[in-house]
Amino acid sequence: MRRLFALLVSFLLAGPAQAADLAVGDSAPAFALPDQDGETRRLEDYRGQWLVLYFYPKDDTPGCTTEACSFRDNINRLIAQDAAVLGVSMDSVESHAAFAREYELPFPLLADPEGDVVERYGALSDFMVVKFAKRQTFIIDPEGRIARIYRKVNPDEHVRDVLEDLQALRAGD
């Protein structure tokens, strides 16, 4: 019984097979999702610049608010690194609009209520009844390739790590 339980838990936490397949150097999966204002944002819109694409579980929850506000508070430093920021969760456009307004977020939040893009990036937590995005981030280079993957994110320290890695990645240009 214990072994069956362990197998079930590992299956649920593993996520889709593609999650393990995405690696640094791969082409980033394309997307076209609406932001909090209803404007469709596409991966190709960010060609020629660095993109920080971060996935998060739920608008207006403690860890997600900490992470979003940290990106907000460091947006000028990110822009100085020629980087754009996009947040993605499975929340609705309306939820994103309220969240962005409440915390004065200066970057787009993309709505993926069906979880299609979340799943393509391997960031889907699927517990059959409940689905949400895992807290994961991808730095995508100006050519549209994955330059860095963060599978485990500490919301309190994450933006600092992203800024350091962006600087190092850009130095290698």
Backbone as CSV, one residue per row, in Angstrom:
resi,resn,N_x,N_y,N_z,CA_x,CA_y,CA_z,C_x,C_y,C_z
1,MET,0.828,-1.191,0.000,0.000,0.000,0.000,0.877,1.261,0.000
2,ARG,1.931,1.251,0.816,2.831,2.402,0.889,3.485,2.663,-0.469
3,ARG,3.861,1.584,-1.148,4.496,1.719,-2.459,3.527,2.287,-3.493
4,LEU,2.282,1.865,-3.451,1.263,2.380,-4.363,1.045,3.873,-4.121
5,PHE,0.992,4.263,-2.857,0.826,5.675,-2.519,2.000,6.500,-3.037
6,ALA,3.220,6.002,-2.844,4.418,6.708,-3.314,4.408,6.832,-4.835
7,LEU,3.989,5.794,-5.527,3.907,5.826,-6.985,2.877,6.857,-7.446
8,LEU,1.725,6.896,-6.790,0.672,7.855,-7.133,1.151,9.288,-6.915
9,VAL,1.788,9.556,-5.789,2.287,10.903,-5.498,3.338,11.310,-6.526
10,SER,4.274,10.413,-6.860,5.304,10.768,-7.834,4.693,11.021,-9.204
11,PHE,3.663,10.288,-9.579,2.979,10.510,-10.855,2.315,11.887,-10.878
12,LEU,1.644,12.245,-9.801,0.951,13.532,-9.746,1.920,14.700,-9.755
13,LEU,3.061,14.560,-9.100,4.014,15.661,-9.028,4.913,15.762,-10.254
14,ALA,4.990,14.701,-11.033,5.899,14.695,-12.177,5.471,15.647,-13.279
15,GLY,4.186,15.813,-13.470,3.707,16.696,-14.531,3.864,16.041,-15.887
16,PRO,3.575,16.770,-16.953,3.647,16.206,-18.291,5.071,15.836,-18.691
17,ALA,5.169,14.912,-19.612,6.484,14.433,-20.040,7.341,15.556,-20.614
18,GLN,6.713,16.530,-21.280,7.482,17.596,-21.902,8.224,18.428,-20.865
19,ALA,7.742,18.452,-19.640,8.389,19.248,-18.600,9.851,18.868,-18.469
20,ALA,10.141,17.591,-18.504,11.515,17.139,-18.368,12.293,17.360,-19.665
21,ASP,11.591,17.525,-20.772,12.250,17.651,-22.063,12.768,19.061,-22.343
22,LEU,12.133,20.099,-21.819,12.599,21.463,-22.064,13.942,21.657,-21.377
23,ALA,14.883,22.199,-22.137,16.221,22.397,-21.587,16.804,23.694,-22.132
24,VAL,17.829,24.172,-21.458,18.556,25.348,-21.933,19.046,25.070,-23.351
25,GLY,18.833,26.044,-24.229,19.215,25.917,-25.630,18.062,25.560,-26.546
26,ASP,16.975,25.023,-25.980,15.795,24.693,-26.780,15.085,25.967,-27.222
27,SER,14.367,25.877,-28.331,13.485,26.969,-28.725,12.356,27.051,-27.708
28,ALA,12.043,28.263,-27.284,10.952,28.448,-26.330,9.629,28.152,-27.032
29,PRO,8.729,27.423,-26.376,7.420,27.170,-26.983,6.675,28.481,-27.251
30,ALA,6.110,28.571,-28.442,5.363,29.773,-28.827,4.107,29.907,-27.970
31,PHE,3.649,31.141,-27.840,2.396,31.386,-27.133,1.731,32.628,-27.695
32,ALA,0.429,32.704,-27.490,-0.375,33.881,-27.811,-1.480,33.905,-26.765
33,LEU,-1.330,34.779,-25.767,-2.268,34.840,-24.644,-2.666,36.282,-24.375
34,PRO,-3.892,36.483,-23.867,-4.322,37.837,-23.519,-3.710,38.284,-22.192
35,ASP,-3.386,39.582,-22.130,-2.901,40.141,-20.871,-4.073,40.743,-20.085
36,GLN,-3.761,41.421,-19.000,-4.782,41.968,-18.122,-5.642,43.038,-18.794
37,ASP,-5.188,43.560,-19.928,-5.959,44.560,-20.671,-6.648,43.947,-21.891
38,GLY,-6.517,42.628,-22.055,-7.132,41.961,-23.189,-6.281,41.976,-24.443
39,GLU,-5.079,42.551,-24.388,-4.176,42.589,-25.538,-3.446,41.253,-25.652
40,THR,-3.438,40.692,-26.856,-2.751,39.416,-27.070,-1.249,39.652,-27.136
41,ARG,-0.531,38.901,-26.341,0.937,38.946,-26.322,1.453,37.633,-26.882
42,ARG,2.452,37.741,-27.763,3.038,36.562,-28.409,4.536,36.514,-28.133
43,LEU,5.075,35.315,-28.117,6.512,35.161,-27.926,7.272,35.974,-28.969
44,GLU,6.839,35.920,-30.223,7.582,36.611,-31.280,7.607,38.128,-31.100
45,ASP,6.687,38.676,-30.299,6.698,40.122,-30.011,7.970,40.542,-29.270
46,TYR,8.648,39.578,-28.665,9.814,39.869,-27.819,11.129,39.472,-28.474
47,ARG,11.092,39.129,-29.764,12.333,38.828,-30.492,13.241,40.044,-30.443
48,GLY,14.525,39.799,-30.273,15.488,40.891,-30.248,15.753,41.432,-28.857
49,GLN,15.056,40.926,-27.857,15.338,41.328,-26.477,15.205,40.110,-25.570
50,TRP,15.711,40.239,-24.383,15.606,39.175,-23.387,14.197,39.185,-22.819
51,LEU,13.707,38.011,-22.465,12.374,37.888,-21.888,12.440,37.040,-20.632
52,VAL,11.889,37.571,-19.554,11.726,36.815,-18.318,10.263,36.396,-18.275
53,LEU,10.020,35.113,-18.468,8.671,34.552,-18.492,8.493,33.770,-17.206
54,TYR,7.689,34.325,-16.301,7.531,33.632,-15.026,6.109,33.131,-14.844
55,PHE,6.019,31.906,-14.374,4.742,31.241,-14.103,4.511,31.266,-12.602
56,TYR,3.268,31.483,-12.216,2.941,31.541,-10.790,1.551,30.953,-10.562
57,PRO,1.295,30.448,-9.345,0.038,29.726,-9.099,-1.244,30.563,-9.109
58,LYS,-1.270,31.708,-8.405,-2.568,32.371,-8.202,-2.395,33.838,-7.872
59,ASP,-3.173,34.676,-8.543,-3.183,36.098,-8.238,-3.530,36.342,-6.772
60,ASP,-2.898,37.372,-6.225,-3.254,37.907,-4.908,-3.090,36.911,-3.758
61,THR,-2.148,35.994,-3.903,-1.795,35.102,-2.792,-0.422,35.551,-2.286
62,PRO,-0.056,35.211,-1.065,1.166,35.781,-0.474,2.442,35.611,-1.302
63,GLY,2.789,34.394,-1.689,4.024,34.175,-2.446,3.980,34.816,-3.820
64,CYS,2.834,34.743,-4.464,2.692,35.316,-5.811,2.742,36.839,-5.764
65,THR,2.181,37.418,-4.715,2.235,38.871,-4.556,3.668,39.309,-4.274
66,THR,4.371,38.591,-3.419,5.775,38.903,-3.130,6.602,38.875,-4.411
67,GLU,6.421,37.826,-5.207,7.196,37.689,-6.440,6.864,38.808,-7.427
68,ALA,5.575,39.061,-7.643,5.159,40.103,-8.592,5.663,41.479,-8.156
69,CYS,5.553,41.774,-6.871,6.007,43.079,-6.387,7.528,43.208,-6.462
70,SER,8.234,42.112,-6.329,9.683,42.148,-6.484,10.063,42.448,-7.933
71,PHE,9.346,41.832,-8.894,9.579,42.183,-10.294,9.233,43.653,-10.523
72,ARG,8.134,44.105,-9.947,7.734,45.518,-10.077,8.821,46.443,-9.543
73,ASP,9.310,46.142,-8.351,10.288,47.008,-7.695,11.641,47.022,-8.412
74,ASN,11.887,46.020,-9.227,13.159,45.920,-9.957,13.001,46.091,-11.462
75,ILE,11.850,46.600,-11.901,11.579,46.665,-13.334,12.602,47.531,-14.065
76,ASN,13.051,48.617,-13.463,14.037,49.467,-14.146,15.372,48.754,-14.302
77,ARG,15.752,47.954,-13.328,16.988,47.173,-13.439,16.862,46.109,-14.520
78,LEU,15.671,45.526,-14.646,15.435,44.523,-15.682,15.440,45.172,-17.067
79,ILE,14.798,46.321,-17.186,14.792,47.048,-18.458,16.215,47.436,-18.846
80,ALA,17.030,47.817,-17.859,18.432,48.168,-18.131,19.208,46.970,-18.684
81,GLN,18.731,45.764,-18.412,19.348,44.545,-18.954,18.699,44.160,-20.286
82,ASP,17.901,45.073,-20.852,17.179,44.836,-22.110,16.233,43.655,-21.988
83,ALA,15.579,43.544,-20.821,14.670,42.428,-20.572,13.246,42.920,-20.340
84,ALA,12.313,42.189,-20.917,10.887,42.384,-20.646,10.461,41.296,-19.659
85,VAL,9.387,41.555,-18.936,8.861,40.602,-17.956,7.414,40.298,-18.314
86,LEU,7.073,39.005,-18.286,5.699,38.559,-18.439,5.392,37.554,-17.344
87,GLY,4.286,37.750,-16.637,3.806,36.774,-15.671,2.697,35.951,-16.310
88,VAL,2.628,34.668,-15.980,1.594,33.789,-16.534,0.999,32.949,-15.414
89,SER,-0.324,32.923,-15.355,-1.014,31.979,-14.478,-2.295,31.539,-15.161
90,MET,-3.008,30.668,-14.525,-4.250,30.158,-15.082,-5.447,31.004,-14.652
91,ASP,-5.197,32.134,-14.019,-6.275,33.044,-13.633,-6.841,33.740,-14.871
92,SER,-7.990,34.360,-14.708,-8.670,35.047,-15.804,-8.064,36.421,-16.073
93,VAL,-8.409,36.979,-17.220,-8.007,38.343,-17.565,-8.500,39.303,-16.479
94,GLU,-9.721,39.119,-16.020,-10.301,39.997,-14.997,-9.541,39.909,-13.674
95,SER,-9.167,38.708,-13.291,-8.391,38.528,-12.065,-7.036,39.212,-12.199
96,HIS,-6.399,39.040,-13.362,-5.111,39.693,-13.608,-5.248,41.209,-13.563
97,ALA,-6.328,41.736,-14.133,-6.530,43.191,-14.156,-6.629,43.732,-12.730
98,ALA,-7.371,43.054,-11.875,-7.508,43.504,-10.490,-6.179,43.399,-9.748
99,PHE,-5.455,42.309,-9.949,-4.167,42.085,-9.298,-3.148,43.141,-9.738
100,ALA,-3.066,43.367,-11.050,-2.122,44.353,-11.585,-2.458,45.759,-11.090
101,ARG,-3.738,46.072,-11.031,-4.174,47.396,-10.573,-3.858,47.584,-9.085
102,GLU,-4.184,46.574,-8.281,-3.979,46.683,-6.832,-2.516,46.894,-6.473
103,TYR,-1.611,46.213,-7.179,-0.187,46.279,-6.836,0.623,47.118,-7.825
104,GLU,-0.067,47.819,-8.722,0.579,48.704,-9.698,1.706,47.993,-10.449
105,LEU,1.365,46.851,-11.018,2.344,46.047,-11.739,2.552,46.638,-13.134
106,PRO,3.800,46.967,-13.485,4.078,47.644,-14.751,4.412,46.702,-15.915
107,PHE,4.016,45.457,-15.808,4.309,44.478,-16.855,3.059,43.628,-17.082
108,PRO,2.962,42.994,-18.242,1.780,42.186,-18.563,1.703,40.902,-17.738
109,LEU,0.472,40.572,-17.378,0.143,39.281,-16.778,-0.718,38.550,-17.791
110,LEU,-0.289,37.370,-18.206,-0.985,36.630,-19.246,-1.922,35.590,-18.650
111,ALA,-3.131,35.551,-19.197,-4.154,34.624,-18.724,-4.134,33.356,-19.573
112,ASP,-3.958,32.218,-18.922,-3.945,30.910,-19.577,-4.889,29.978,-18.819
113,PRO,-6.201,30.302,-18.818,-7.140,29.546,-17.985,-7.225,28.057,-18.302
114,GLU,-6.938,27.686,-19.547,-6.954,26.260,-19.898,-5.627,25.580,-19.566
115,GLY,-4.595,26.364,-19.337,-3.294,25.815,-18.965,-2.488,25.263,-20.123
116,ASP,-2.835,25.611,-21.353,-2.118,25.064,-22.517,-0.653,25.494,-22.549
117,VAL,-0.411,26.790,-22.365,0.962,27.292,-22.386,1.701,26.846,-21.127
118,VAL,1.022,26.907,-20.010,1.610,26.432,-18.749,2.102,24.995,-18.925
119,GLU,1.294,24.173,-19.552,1.676,22.770,-19.759,2.843,22.642,-20.732
120,ARG,2.845,23.426,-21.820,3.945,23.340,-22.796,5.288,23.689,-22.176
121,TYR,5.270,24.551,-21.167,6.510,24.912,-20.479,6.809,23.969,-19.306
122,GLY,5.966,22.974,-19.107,6.201,22.010,-18.040,5.940,22.569,-16.660
123,ALA,5.095,23.595,-16.578,4.843,24.253,-15.299,3.445,23.944,-14.751
124,LEU,2.811,22.897,-15.256,1.451,22.576,-14.830,1.455,21.605,-13.664
125,SER,0.758,21.985,-12.595,0.453,21.057,-11.503,-0.973,20.596,-11.734
126,ASP,-1.140,19.320,-11.954,-2.451,18.765,-12.282,-2.803,17.708,-11.248
127,PHE,-3.703,18.071,-10.352,-4.162,17.145,-9.324,-5.568,16.655,-9.657
128,MET,-5.819,16.480,-10.943,-7.072,16.004,-11.527,-8.225,16.972,-11.296
129,VAL,-8.528,17.321,-10.057,-9.619,18.242,-9.763,-9.125,19.684,-9.783
130,VAL,-7.911,19.894,-9.336,-7.337,21.236,-9.246,-6.093,21.307,-10.130
131,LYS,-6.036,22.356,-10.964,-4.866,22.599,-11.807,-4.393,24.020,-11.547
132,PHE,-3.081,24.176,-11.512,-2.507,25.510,-11.378,-1.080,25.488,-11.892
133,ALA,-0.549,26.688,-12.122,0.828,26.804,-12.600,1.785,26.674,-11.424
134,LYS,2.859,25.953,-11.653,3.934,25.891,-10.666,4.719,27.194,-10.747
135,ARG,5.378,27.550,-9.667,6.214,28.745,-9.639,7.540,28.409,-10.328
136,GLN,7.639,28.773,-11.604,8.827,28.509,-12.401,9.084,29.696,-13.320
137,THR,10.331,29.871,-13.704,10.693,31.000,-14.561,11.638,30.537,-15.663
138,PHE,11.499,31.189,-16.819,12.356,30.923,-17.963,12.913,32.256,-18.447
139,ILE,14.222,32.309,-18.630,14.816,33.453,-19.327,14.974,33.001,-20.771
140,ILE,14.406,33.803,-21.678,14.444,33.498,-23.103,15.330,34.542,-23.771
141,ASP,16.273,34.088,-24.578,17.228,35.005,-25.199,16.608,35.743,-26.386
142,PRO,17.298,36.729,-26.936,16.731,37.519,-28.034,16.392,36.718,-29.296
143,GLU,16.948,35.522,-29.443,16.636,34.667,-30.596,15.501,33.699,-30.310
144,GLY,14.948,33.740,-29.104,13.818,32.875,-28.773,14.198,31.519,-28.212
145,ARG,15.438,31.397,-27.729,15.890,30.139,-27.114,15.883,30.272,-25.592
146,ILE,15.643,29.171,-24.936,15.671,29.157,-23.475,17.122,29.276,-23.021
147,ALA,17.390,30.307,-22.238,18.752,30.558,-21.761,18.932,30.131,-20.309
148,ARG,17.846,30.104,-19.546,17.929,29.719,-18.128,16.564,29.234,-17.688
149,ILE,16.543,28.176,-16.876,15.301,27.631,-16.321,15.424,27.593,-14.803
150,TYR,14.401,28.086,-14.138,14.317,28.016,-12.677,13.116,27.145,-12.340
151,ARG,13.370,25.938,-11.912,12.280,25.016,-11.562,11.853,25.175,-10.102
152,LYS,12.753,25.678,-9.271,12.430,25.928,-7.856,12.695,27.390,-7.596
153,VAL,11.668,28.104,-7.186,11.755,29.550,-7.038,11.400,29.950,-5.616
154,ASN,12.257,30.736,-5.003,11.970,31.361,-3.717,11.534,32.794,-4.023
155,PRO,10.263,33.142,-3.815,9.772,34.465,-4.206,10.549,35.626,-3.581
156,ASP,11.124,35.411,-2.414,11.857,36.481,-1.727,13.202,36.797,-2.385
157,GLU,13.797,35.831,-3.064,15.155,35.993,-3.608,15.230,35.880,-5.129
158,HIS,14.133,35.509,-5.737,14.154,35.124,-7.146,14.618,36.236,-8.087
159,VAL,14.101,37.434,-7.932,14.455,38.504,-8.873,15.944,38.824,-8.800
160,ARG,16.520,38.750,-7.625,17.965,38.957,-7.496,18.721,37.931,-8.336
161,ASP,18.300,36.663,-8.253,18.933,35.604,-9.045,18.758,35.856,-10.541
162,VAL,17.565,36.274,-10.944,17.291,36.558,-12.357,18.197,37.685,-12.849
163,LEU,18.306,38.748,-12.064,19.154,39.876,-12.461,20.616,39.459,-12.598
164,GLU,21.117,38.671,-11.656,22.503,38.196,-11.737,22.712,37.332,-12.973
165,ASP,21.756,36.423,-13.235,21.891,35.536,-14.388,21.762,36.300,-15.704
166,LEU,20.866,37.268,-15.760,20.743,38.092,-16.974,22.056,38.807,-17.275
167,GLN,22.656,39.355,-16.250,23.923,40.056,-16.434,24.995,39.100,-16.975
168,ALA,25.067,37.904,-16.394,26.049,36.920,-16.843,25.752,36.440,-18.265
169,LEU,24.482,36.193,-18.568,24.103,35.747,-19.905,24.406,36.817,-20.947
170,ARG,24.135,38.054,-20.616,24.397,39.149,-21.548,25.896,39.345,-21.746
171,ALA,26.676,39.114,-20.723,28.131,39.250,-20.837,28.673,38.212,-21.811
172,GLY,27.959,37.103,-21.946,28.379,36.053,-22.876,27.934,36.288,-24.304
173,ASP,27.170,37.364,-24.543,26.705,37.680,-25.919,27.847,37.878,-26.857
